[in-house]
Amino acid sequence: MKVAVVGTGYVGLVTGTCFAETGNNVTCVDIDPKKVESLSKGKITIYEPGLEVIFERNRKENRLKFTTSLEEGIEGAEVIFLALPTPPGEDGSADLKYILGVAHDLGNTLKDYAVIVDKSTVPVGTAEKVTAAIAKNAKVDFDVVSNPEFLREGVAVDDFMKPDRVVVGTTSERAMEIMNRLYAPLVRQGNPVIFMDERSAEMTKYAANSFLAMKITFMNEIANLCERAGADVDMVRKGIGTDSRIGKRFLFPGIGYGGSCFPKDVQALGKTANEFDYDFKILNSVMKVNDKQKTKLIPVLKDHFGGDLKGKTIALWGLAFKPHTDDIREAPALYNIKSLRRAGAKVVVFDPEAMDNVRGVVGRKVKYAKSMYEALEGADALMIMTEWPEFRTPDFDRIGESLNNKLIFDGRNLYDLDLMEKRGYTYYSVGRKSIKA
Ligand SMILES: NC(=O)c1ccc[n+]([C@@H]2O[C@H](COP(=O)([O-])OP(=O)(O)OC[C@H]3O[C@@H](n4cnc5c(N)ncnc54)[C@H](O)[C@@H]3O)[C@@H](O)[C@H]2O)c1
């Protein structure tokens, strides 16, 4: 099948590469000429485990191409995915200017019937808006389908190739047949393709992300309460996670969620609710709690140093919003860097993959270490922001020798309390008792 993907970011590049991997001829279109040049030359533009191998294979087989021209990219395509940004607009609702702009251009460029697929996360009613924007100038038949993406950065290839489910919003039998054919290789184990109307598909994506954000936030509130009540949130997590009605995942407490999806999607669903005159109270609480949670260790750090961080050097491990990605959008680490600098501290950072992206945003306001241990040299404390695997079992002797004090503020609860006590550390984490050496 000939497939086009418009927008070649995290979602578009994974979508295009994975559909090429199942034998389709894919052309990815992006407005960014640097990105297209780099991808055309075989240089991948994001860090996503497992992507590079299949990207390279399919590019060499000529099944995966890149262009800046929409007209060239969609030529002969039966399916055209829109994997474009939907950032928050000024009022917090999803900004559809990228999607509707391309939809308008598609109206002028479509030469044959095609299925246009909203892969981006878009509010209820967008498929109708996209249909109207294309129909304004289109001279051929087309269908607009909502097919939200549930991949997780860091395991995106696996999620895409073996999805729990595929949600397809359309009532067109012609579009259903094409989508079934396209997804058949990915759902051979019986994971369902769930067909529904466009509005329900659009709502499904926001409901899923908001539910997960709420689950994380609920656990963070339990953690905050555990600290006050003298309970251990790790025990509570195990105690409730074994209940099959609750489940073990998304129960790990920490310094809040970030990323390009949860923050904007929770906000956008709240705006959708407002548009329909519904006060979705839980969403507002989730946003408020998460905002505060991101920097919850800063006052603890200040207290430890008698209220003053001026002249202190703080080492930060982890900058990406979660491990196995270089994505720093809405990453809690960025909020902590800001707070630390505002309090007069110097900041030294290390992340296995996200350093270049942080350099682009933060510039010279922090120091960039070449290794996790280099970051600690002469620092007064270590803060852990992201649970990269290499931070889980570090060399504690080396940490102790490098830091000025054996002092760790752990936003991801990586270490065992008893072991930290035995090793002589002062150790603060989330929802557990503090260890004072
Ligand atoms: N990143 C995720 O984990 C994830 C998961 C599920 C859903 N989503 C949703 O998918 C959508 C895309 O997210 P992303 O993270 O891939 O975004 P991104 O910012 O990484 O990529 C978007 C790409 O679109 C390109 N673009 C912008 N305008 C264009 C135009 N007119 N023509 C062609 N290309 C254009 C940009 O240059 C960029 O490369 C969003 O709606 C997001 O909410 C993201």
The ligand as a MOL file (V3000), in Angstrom:
LIG
                    3D

  0  0  0     0  0            999 V3000
M  V30 BEGIN CTAB
M  V30 COUNTS 44 48 0 0 0
M  V30 BEGIN ATOM
M  V30 1 N 4.9290 12.1510 21.2930 0
M  V30 2 C 4.1150 11.2270 21.7630 0
M  V30 3 O 4.4790 10.3930 22.5890 0
M  V30 4 C 2.6890 11.1550 21.2710 0
M  V30 5 C 1.9370 9.9780 21.5230 0
M  V30 6 C 0.6380 9.9290 21.0540 0
M  V30 7 C 0.0880 11.0060 20.3870 0
M  V30 8 N 0.8320 12.1240 20.1740 0 CHG=1
M  V30 9 C 0.2310 13.2280 19.4160 0
M  V30 10 O 0.7340 13.1880 18.0800 0
M  V30 11 C 0.8660 14.5110 17.5580 0
M  V30 12 C 2.2930 14.7500 17.1040 0
M  V30 13 O 3.1330 14.6610 18.2250 0
M  V30 14 P 4.7300 14.5480 18.1000 0
M  V30 15 O 5.2430 14.3210 19.4690 0
M  V30 16 O 5.0760 13.6000 17.0250 0 CHG=-1
M  V30 17 O 5.0540 16.0410 17.6100 0
M  V30 18 P 6.4330 16.6120 17.0560 0
M  V30 19 O 6.4560 18.0340 17.4130 0
M  V30 20 O 7.5500 15.7050 17.4910 0
M  V30 21 O 6.3110 16.4400 15.4560 0
M  V30 22 C 5.4740 17.2030 14.6470 0
M  V30 23 C 6.1450 17.3670 13.2850 0
M  V30 24 O 5.2400 18.0580 12.4080 0
M  V30 25 C 6.0090 18.9120 11.5840 0
M  V30 26 N 5.1340 19.9150 10.9740 0
M  V30 27 C 4.6020 21.0420 11.4960 0
M  V30 28 N 3.8310 21.6760 10.5920 0
M  V30 29 C 3.8800 20.9460 9.4560 0
M  V30 30 C 3.3070 21.0720 8.1690 0
M  V30 31 N 2.5050 22.0840 7.8640 0
M  V30 32 N 3.5890 20.1420 7.2360 0
M  V30 33 C 4.4150 19.0920 7.5220 0
M  V30 34 N 4.9850 18.9190 8.7330 0
M  V30 35 C 4.7150 19.8210 9.6900 0
M  V30 36 C 7.0650 19.4820 12.5220 0
M  V30 37 O 8.1690 20.0130 11.8140 0
M  V30 38 C 7.4170 18.2200 13.3340 0
M  V30 39 O 8.4870 17.5000 12.7400 0
M  V30 40 C 0.3880 15.4470 18.6660 0
M  V30 41 O -0.9700 15.7070 18.4870 0
M  V30 42 C 0.5790 14.6070 19.9220 0
M  V30 43 O -0.2860 14.9940 20.9450 0
M  V30 44 C 2.1310 12.2220 20.5970 0
M  V30 END ATOM
M  V30 BEGIN BOND
M  V30 1 1 1 2
M  V30 2 2 2 3
M  V30 3 1 2 4
M  V30 4 1 4 5
M  V30 5 2 4 44
M  V30 6 2 5 6
M  V30 7 1 6 7
M  V30 8 2 7 8
M  V30 9 1 8 9
M  V30 10 1 8 44
M  V30 11 1 9 10
M  V30 12 1 9 42
M  V30 13 1 10 11
M  V30 14 1 11 12
M  V30 15 1 11 40
M  V30 16 1 12 13
M  V30 17 1 13 14
M  V30 18 2 14 15
M  V30 19 1 14 16
M  V30 20 1 14 17
M  V30 21 1 17 18
M  V30 22 2 18 19
M  V30 23 1 18 20
M  V30 24 1 18 21
M  V30 25 1 21 22
M  V30 26 1 22 23
M  V30 27 1 23 24
M  V30 28 1 23 38
M  V30 29 1 24 25
M  V30 30 1 25 26
M  V30 31 1 25 36
M  V30 32 1 26 27
M  V30 33 1 26 35
M  V30 34 2 27 28
M  V30 35 1 28 29
M  V30 36 1 29 30
M  V30 37 2 29 35
M  V30 38 1 30 31
M  V30 39 2 30 32
M  V30 40 1 32 33
M  V30 41 2 33 34
M  V30 42 1 34 35
M  V30 43 1 36 37
M  V30 44 1 36 38
M  V30 45 1 38 39
M  V30 46 1 40 41
M  V30 47 1 40 42
M  V30 48 1 42 43
M  V30 END BOND
M  V30 END CTAB
M  END
